[in-house]
């Protein structure tokens, strides 16, 4: 069974208990810095990384934080999505 859980400053996708994808962020004052996104090769192309970015965005909004997308994947998502512009700290 696949599930996404928050662990510290990351969201991790577990498949039968094994970590298969993750996104990590570093809190810094009123900001979360997304610094790493990883999806196992077997699961790439299934929008899992996109969903992980959405999770961090939702978490940041709930906690009144802005986001600096430092990792290249997160930055690409922020450039593509109008709905992230309000939370993007440039």
Legacy VTK file of the C-alpha trace (Angstrom):
# vtk DataFile Version 3.0
C-alpha trace
ASCII
DATASET POLYDATA
POINTS 90 float
0.000 0.000 0.000
1.335 3.449 -0.932
1.012 6.334 1.516
2.466 9.817 1.941
3.526 10.861 5.430
5.162 13.890 6.940
8.429 13.092 8.681
10.160 16.066 10.260
10.757 18.600 7.495
9.875 16.264 4.663
7.044 14.417 3.014
7.860 10.808 2.210
6.009 8.383 -0.040
6.163 4.851 1.329
5.217 1.771 -0.638
4.717 -1.194 1.696
6.902 0.586 4.245
9.803 1.357 1.892
10.627 4.977 1.046
10.140 5.480 -2.714
9.934 9.292 -2.980
10.529 12.360 -0.853
10.641 16.122 -0.752
12.537 18.012 1.920
12.353 21.597 3.076
14.264 23.755 5.526
12.328 26.182 7.745
13.906 29.634 7.848
11.870 32.292 9.651
8.672 32.846 7.668
9.907 30.673 4.802
10.275 27.045 3.789
13.171 26.359 1.434
12.462 23.306 -0.724
15.933 21.849 -1.169
15.445 18.307 -2.458
12.967 16.189 -4.403
13.465 12.513 -5.217
11.304 9.837 -6.854
12.578 6.299 -7.438
13.182 5.443 -11.083
10.380 2.881 -11.127
7.797 5.526 -10.200
8.943 8.463 -12.334
6.383 9.922 -14.723
3.466 9.308 -12.352
3.246 12.904 -11.021
4.438 11.832 -7.589
6.974 14.677 -7.329
4.274 17.128 -8.429
2.023 15.851 -5.646
4.849 16.230 -3.124
5.352 19.871 -4.110
1.598 20.395 -3.628
1.868 18.883 -0.139
4.603 21.340 0.860
2.596 24.246 -0.601
-0.495 23.206 1.376
1.572 22.794 4.533
3.183 26.210 4.036
-0.193 27.874 3.518
-1.609 26.242 6.648
1.372 27.587 8.603
1.431 31.054 6.975
4.840 30.495 5.378
6.331 31.492 2.028
8.389 29.113 -0.143
11.777 29.406 -1.815
11.928 26.590 -4.400
15.702 25.966 -4.332
15.622 22.516 -5.944
15.335 22.517 -9.737
12.156 20.409 -9.850
10.300 22.591 -7.350
11.442 25.726 -9.181
10.082 24.348 -12.471
6.731 23.655 -10.789
6.570 27.163 -9.353
7.295 28.661 -12.770
4.481 26.578 -14.355
1.745 27.080 -11.780
-0.087 30.377 -11.348
-1.639 29.092 -8.137
1.793 29.074 -6.451
2.652 32.701 -7.208
1.145 34.025 -3.948
3.382 31.817 -1.812
6.608 32.121 -3.856
9.256 34.171 -2.048
11.597 35.494 -4.713
LINES 1 91
90 0 1 2 3 4 5 6 7 8 9 10 11 12 13 14 15 16 17 18 19 20 21 22 23 24 25 26 27 28 29 30 31 32 33 34 35 36 37 38 39 40 41 42 43 44 45 46 47 48 49 50 51 52 53 54 55 56 57 58 59 60 61 62 63 64 65 66 67 68 69 70 71 72 73 74 75 76 77 78 79 80 81 82 83 84 85 86 87 88 89
